């Protein structure tokens, strides 16, 4: 028979979760952003011959390719993953392409206006010159001798700029392939490059989703319970889970990627489930408050342990198969679920017990 942990001075239960939160907050700044959010290049090689990861890393650095190298075995043979920070040429090409696109519409408008009214002609020439300079800078990155001044039609110039941008990327891919071929034997490779603009887009959308989901959760909780303290307890419990999960990411080196971000949102949903379960039992059922909290804990612990076991299996599969999405999602989920055990039953339950006992005493 498991004893009721809420008998006696239950307020002491809040001490360890608070310590856990303080430690988590300390490690949150150490979270590393993945390629999804920083931009960069991820290369996966199917190796024909085994190679040491450090040796490959040092060899690539001598040829100007700096990154992290991981070599691992799979059921389909040995593989190598190389993660490279954003290439300066790709960054410049992205910037020039965006500048070109931002000015193109204005130049097209001035061109049409200058044909109808000569007073726009000087302005058109100036802006067209700026557009040509941007185009020529991109041509130079691709090592093309083409000059934008010789291209009169704007649609033709646009096509040339877009094709040149692809040439810069293809040249970068070819240079990486050539360098890799010198140092490692592989049967095939895949390359994924995330541009700065796309990574910024991911970050922007992630922030929007996080803020919107938090606001909606707060609105729902307050509408559902219509009481300040229990509603705040639910929100505090959910936020504590998120903080603990983020702290674990910083402590264990789990990168912040789209996969781990999705896991954080999932943890938010699971935390609300257990917090609302506890709050419903405490507020809507009759009986001794401490017994109600303990009974709710037994139900919630069963849910949590089942989920922890499931994600532990997924983590083992992710480690064995080296599928990073599996390992990242499961690692974050495990951290959040373990954190939920302490946050819900050590923080949320203590707040609710204090509230209900004071309410009963007032009556």
Secondary structure, DSSP 8 states (H G I E B T S, - for coil): ----TTSS-GGGGHHHHHHHHHHHHHHHTT--B-HHHH-EEEEEEEESS---HHHHHHHHHHTT--EEEEEEEETTEEEEEEEE---HHHHHHHHHHHHHHHHHHHHHHHHHHHHH-GGGHHHHHHHHHHHHHHHHHHHHHTT----GGG---HHHHHHHHHHHHHHHHHHHHHHHHHHHHHH--EEEEEEEEE-HHHHHHHHHHHHHHHHHHHHHHHHHHHHHH--HHHHHHHHHHHHHHHHHHHHHHHHHT--B-HHHHHHHHHHHHHHHHHHHHHHHHHHHS-S-HHHHHHHHHHHHHHHHHHHHHHHHHHHHHHHHHT-HHHHHHHHHHHHHHHHHHHHIIIIIHHHHHHHHHHHHHH-
